[in-house]
């Protein structure tokens, strides 16, 4: 299918502009007719990524909730999708649902229709819906999907909170330093030099640092940006660089430990949901490898998959890889021995989720005083370097 931009008219005579996936212009016209729109003109557009048309996680949560409620009430899937399409505000998501309706009307299952929109529904989503269709438990699967998406949204918010606060405080420290080096210190340098006395070493270092910022400010500002751009390009284009970058993130003091827990919590929660839905262990691990977002842990899960496929049990495989701490390994062992592996994995996810919240709170409590100390050290250095020579001059004056 290709993405078409179209202009159409609704039943009230108002013009409607939008985009929709279609095989050809005739197919586009038929799809619009099902949406009670009269096709006027349109053509294919080049896709350069989703950009502003991206469908976020909260819209998928709404999708799962409404579809679950309508399914639980006994409403047929096509009518449920139609009602949901008419209630959505996002035009792109409405077009996706129109495509789902057409595919289901054409004889495809819901999971098959979803597989035609991989930008919206990932492999985990499609696999779970397929398992729900095969087991006749689609309503419960949709409920679990909605709850998992809510939990993932909360994890994403915690991760953003973990990163944004240090970034904000670091930016404040950098701006304060630039202000002092580019404006405040140069104003005082002339006065200090005119006192005609030998300047202490720390004052000389301050003046040299300020001169560097004043004369080579473009290096001080541009070099970090250039280095960050080079790293970003290398991470995107070079697998070895991506591996080293992901490994560095996991080994970073404090933040790396929290990031590891967030990733493993996400993996354990989704793995538990897939296994509880009737998907095999190997298929669950294989499907969830793409959601961890870290090459190092993904390769670890690939080794787990290989060891399990070779005949090792789940506990031994995870223990040999070294991804989980001993407490979690023990929980997995109990779950495997009692036949309740999904419950054990859910407990693992809960354990990590609680630990992540506590760790983020501790790190944030440490960051603020740490940044305050850094700013205080810089201010103290500036004040000592400026006021020290002035004080020495005053003490030498004879009244």
Buried (B, 14 or more C-beta within 10 A) or exposed (E): EBBBBBEBBEEEEEEBEBBBBBEEBEBBBBBBEEBEBEBBEBEEEEEEEEEEBEBEEEBBBBBBBBBBBBBEEEBEBBEBBBBBBEEBEBBBBBBBBBBBBBBBEEEBBBBBBBBBBEEBBBBBBBBBBBBBBBEEBBBBBBBBBBBBBBBBBEBEEBBEEBEEBBEEBEEEBEEBBBEBBBEBBBEBBEEBEEBEEEBBEEBEEBBEBBBEBBEEEEEBEEEEEEEEEEEEEBBEEEEEBBBBBBBEBBEEEBBBBBBBBBBBBBBBBBBBBBBBBEBEBEBBBBBBBEBBBBBBBBBBBBBBBEBBEEEBBBBBBBBEBEBBEEEBBBBBBBBBEEEBBBBBBBBBBBBBBEBBBEBBEEBBEEBEEEBEEBBEEBEEBBEBBBEBBEEBEEEEEEE
